[in-house]
Each structure stands twice: as structure tokens, then as C-alpha cells.
Amino acid sequence: MSTQKNTEIYPAKQEFNITVYTENQIGLLNRIAIIFTRRKINIDSLNTSPSEIESIHRFNIVVNETEDVVRKLSRQIEKQVEVLKVYFNTNEDVIWQELALYKVPTDIIAEKASVERLLRENGARAVVIRKDYTVFETTGHREETDALIKILQPFGLIEFVRSARVAIIKDSDGFNRKLREFERLEPGEEVSENEYLNNGQKIFTM
Amino acid sequence: MEIAQQELAKSAETKTVEVSGSVALLEALITEGTEVIFGYPGGAIMPIYDALYDYKEKLNHILVRHEQGGIHAGQGFARTSGKVGVVFATSGPGATNLVTGLADAMIDSTPLVCITGQVFAHLLGTDAFQETDVINITTPVTKWNYQVTDATEIPEVISKAFYIARSGRPGPVLIDITKNAQIQKFDFAGYTPCNHIRSYRPKPIVRKEYIQKAADLINSAKKPFVLWGQGVILGEAEKEFKAFVEKSGIPSAWTILGAGAIPTDHPLNVGMLGMHGNYGPNVLTNECDVLIAIGMRFDDRVTGRLDKYAKQAKVVHLDIDPSEIDKNVQTTVPVWGDCKETLPALTELIEGKSYPEWLAKFKDYASKEVEAVINAEIHPGSGELTMGEVIHQLNQLTNGDAVIVTDVGQHQMVACRYAKLNQTRSNVTSGGLGTMGFALPAAIGAKFGAPERTVVAVIGDGGFQMTLQELGTIMQSGIDVKILILNNRFLGMVRQWQELFNEHRYSFVDIASPDFVALAAAYGIAGKTVSERENLNDSLKAMIDHKGSFLLEVMVTKENNVFPMVPQGCSVAEIRLK
């Protein structure tokens, strides 16, 4: 089988950022999660938190899959009664960040001036400084937060934690406005299921 | 309770009246037009059953023999009546017994509202007696589910449940109500049906430009082919569909859940699709130039091998569920929307045409199929009885006006292939899930949904033994259901596959049966068994003419195969006649 054909049948997997606006409802996380697990797809990162509109939540889900699979997943998610809207984007289409916390022994940090420089170079800031330990925080892409782990490891890194990814969609003029319309509008008259189809270039949706 | 009812009747809309959560639930069901409830009581749903004691006149509760029977009855009711089926079950095992029916209703888009009792809210998560995490168990097999722990939620939640179950692409909804919420009194301000949920859009917006594109494609077609599914029936768009087919002149074939949307003998109805469908519709799927799919979902049993399915054709797909578009088959022109709205718009834009040469091709294939398969199946002349001739003779006796409820397996394929259906909502079967044991309870529900019609449950000897306890429900409710068991003393469909693909290695398909007629008699149901050709017609007539339920067991040939057949992994064009 030629490479050409191969890519046709198995188009390349890549990271996709799925953004889901939902009602704040018990059990909805499970309803969304099983759409992935049923197809044996791993969720690489999941963040859910209140959006800018009260009572509406925003999920950021990261998966490594083909576009075709991600489109089908997104449609299944959007079909759920308590889901308002789903978008999916490649990494190029979003600005994204992860937050990381690093706990290191204060005495070593205080003694080693080079560590301080390294921290500064990596954009970290101290959140807590105690006699026994200091907690630094940094935000960035996976490689960036990973890099600081490597740097701090020789200096007695005690604990590390990283958040899920949050992502802002670059081409997203009017999401906030759109959400407010969802708030206001009566039965789906003006809020069209397929309205973004004409906008395919700018926004990925169903 | 009596007092509560009277007060409710008296009170003006604005006034509130103090009632229990259970009474509020029953009032909600009445306002939603519920006529019949299929259910089974138990500890955690007792307050609702206690309230039901005072609502006997208004709500007809049918006591089933197993919760699975209850939910299949609810499905049968929904299929023939077009209304939402309502099912009651208790917590724990009562609720888990609903799961098969929920999965069946989910995949076949059947509107249901299931109410399950649950342990007291303060016991949730303590492994209390008959406590099961019903919400999480049923999440993958419900369109929506919700746990009520406070009585004040009941009116709104029930109104949402009915709205979600019946609107858009219908489906099952489960509401789990904790015992304290059933008992708790609250100020009930009356029940308002729901018609809007902010995050839920049951119907996509109809986009005219796509209807125009679809019409252009259809108008330019030389060999167009229509595939229709249950969407036409669920959308109550049979008239609109018939108008479309007749104006377009396009040969049209059906999925088994779409059967009967237009009559079997309509000149443009070219037959059944899929693994055991008709010869022409399968072969010519791979010859048409424009494929118009209406309210169907390209199930693998319909498409066969997907990468060899209609690759030459441009595809127009009409569906109410946007997630069905491009799910299995790449669409050229998608038409989102309720086909009740999209079909008339499309009909207006297409040219009135006919395709005599193209239609003749279907006829050619049909005669080949008659010669190779159908003649031997429905007019065998000698030898043991065949399933096909039983269905053929049944057609003549019912004149195609009966509701045919089928179970799952060979008899199902034969019944769907050969049953004559004159009207819509005449075919009740477990399509997507393939649930053996479906037919007997579903037939009970089907009769409640269409009391004026003859309901015949066609069941195999295997499937009948999965839910035969529902004979008790038939006995107690006194309902008139005709039970036609096609007994080949095998789990026939699995045996057929073992014969064809596993070198006759018949692994656990030889199934013994009790004396079905004696069993029916034990339940006070009349019955008869027949194995001779000369007695078949009279026996079928005796069953149809009998006042009340009747069980007819027909001994059919043991090792008959259902053909044509698209073997698994083959393209529809590779359909076998033998």
C-alpha cells in the first residue's frame, strides 16, 4: 500500500481542542465522558469550569485523533440535551495554556543563585515561601512546564502538579454574544443548528 | 388522596394545592395524555403505587410479569400509537431489568418515559437495600435521565421528560425518584407541559439552499434510488413521503423499521434493504447514480461492507439528527430537518418524472428472486411447512391490515420480507438492538396502542422462551393478542450462520421447547399446534377469528435458510440467492 493511500484511509492523528458549552448539570460530565470511552478514545486533558455566563459551563477537552473522528465525537456531544454548543480546533487555531505548581526545599533555592535565575528565565513566580519549602507557579505549553521539572529535579523537587489545558479559540468573535443569545432566545428559532456551516473557514463546528 | 384530587379539580390555575410528589407525578402523566402504564411495584416505588390506588379510573396500569416485559410493552405501545410509552419500575433489580428495553428504545428511537423508584435520598451511596446507581447505569442508553430527590422538582422534570422523549429524534428518558420525594408534600401549582429547553434544539433549522441543491441533484439523475427508514413514520410524514415518491417516480426501498410507511404493494415500493432484504434493492444500490436516504441511518445490516457501498452514487441524506449526516456514508447534499417539513419543500422543487427502464431493472431482479427464492419459500407444495408460506397465508387472512410484531431471528426476517402491510405503524420489531424476547411483551403494548386492530406476534421458539412469563399479563389484562410461534426447534439464525460459515458446526443451537399449547392453556389462553399443510390455513383462520388471545404453534422445517443474504463483510452487490 502506498503512503498516499495510507493517509487516505488513516488520516493523521493530531491534537484537537474540543470546546463544549453546557448547562451546569449533575451527570453531564459522565454523559460526555462515555462518548469517548465507548469508542475507546483516551481524553488527554479535561478542564471544566464556569463560563463567563452564569450557570453555563465550559469544557476544554484535548484528544489525539483524526479530524473525522473528532467531528463525529463533537456531533455526538452536541446531541446531548444539556449541551449548548461544541467547537473543535487544532492547536494552531487556539491559544492554550496549562498551569503548573512546583514545590521545592527553600534552603536549597535560597543557597543556589543559579536556581533563581533559571526560575526567572522560565517565567516562574513564587506563590508561597515558607521556611521549609517554596511553591513556584508557571503557565505555558507542556514542553515549557516539563522543562522546569527537569531543571528543578536536581534541586530536590518535592511535588509537582499540572492543570488541564485551557484554550481560547483565535477566530471566535462573538462567542460571548452567541452565548448571551442562548440565554435570551425562545425555542431555537434564530439560533440555528448549522449557522456556522457558511463560516467553515473561520470556525470548526458541525 | 381523594381529597387532593377533588381539591386539584376545584382549584383555579393560580392557586396551589398541597400534594405529595407521587400525586404530582400522576397528575403530570394525566395532563400529558397518558392512558396506560406498564409497570411492576416494589419497595422504593410504593408511595407512587399507593397514590395510583386512587387514580385507577384515570390511569390504566397494566401489571406485567417482569420489568423487561414492561418496557417492551411500552415500546410496542409507542410504536403503534405514536405516543410516549410510560413504564414504572422499582429501584435496584426493577430498574436494571429495564436496561435492555432502554437500549432497544434508544437505538430504535422509541419515545418512552420510565419512572423508577429509588431509595431515600439520605441513603444514596450507602449500598442500601435495592439501591443501584440507576442514573449511571442508564446514561448510555437514554436520551436523557435525571434523579429527583425533592418533590418540588417533579412537575418540571416530568414535563421535560415528555418533551425530550417525543421531540426531535425520539428516545427513552428515565426519571429516578427517591422515596422521600415521592412522599414529600409540596405546594403544587398545576402542571405545564414543556415546549422549550434552552440547550436543546430538537429540530435543526431547515436550510432552503440545501433543499434546492438536493432537488437539482435529483432532477439531473438518470437512475435515482430512494431509501427510507423509520424517520418517515416517526415524523408522521407518510403522506408527504408518498407525494414525494409519486411525483419523483423514483423506485423506493425500506429498512425494516421503515416498513409500511407506504403500502407494500405500492408500484414504486421495490422492497426491503439489507442483509436479508430483496435482491434488486441491494444490487442496484451499487448501480444508482443518486441515492436519496430519508430518515434512515445506514446501519451496517443495511450497507454491508461500507467501503464498497454505493461508491458510484451521489448521496442526498434527509435526517432530523445532524449527527447521522456523514456518520457512516459520506453525503453529497445533507438536508437537515424534520422530513415532515423538508419533504414537501423538496417535492415542490423536483420535476415530475418516471424511470420506466430503471424501474424495470428492479422488476427483473424481483422476478429472479421469485424464481430462485420466493416461490419455494411461499409455495413449497410438498415437504415440511416453511416460515414464508405461513406469513403468506396470514397476509391473505388479515388482508395486510394487521399489526405484525416480530421477535428476532429467522422468523423476523421472513416476516418482514413477506408480510403485507397496507398502513403505517403496522410493523413492530426490534431492529437496531435485535432483542430476542421482544415480541410477546411488545405485542401487548402494541394492542393497547391500536386496540381496534388485529395484533399478531410472530415469534420463534427461542425468543418466545425468553419472555413467555408475559402470558400472565395477557391472561390478567384479558387483552387480545394473536401469538404465532414458528417452531423450527433451532435457534435458527445462529444455526444458519453455523451452517454457512462454520462448516455445519452446530454449537448450542439445538433448543428444546415445552408444550407451548399446554403452556398457553395453563394461562387460560386458547391454542393449537399445526404441522400439516392442509391444516395450516384453517389453523391460521381459527387464530384470527378467535375472540381473545390465541397461541398458534406452527412446526416448520428445521433447517431452512433465509435468503437472499449479504454475508457479513461483503458488499450489497454480492448478495447471495442461495
Interface residues (C-beta under 8 A of the other chain):
Chain A: T22 E23 I26 G27 N30 R31 I34 R38 R71 K72 R75 Q76 E78 K79 V81 E82 V83 L84 F182 E183 L185 E186 P187 G188 V191 S192 E193 N194 E195 M206
Chain B: I135 N136 T139 P140 K143 W144 N145 Y146 Q147 I164 N195 H196 I197 R198 S199 Y200 R201 P202 K203 P204 I205 R207 D321 P322 S323 D326 K327 W336
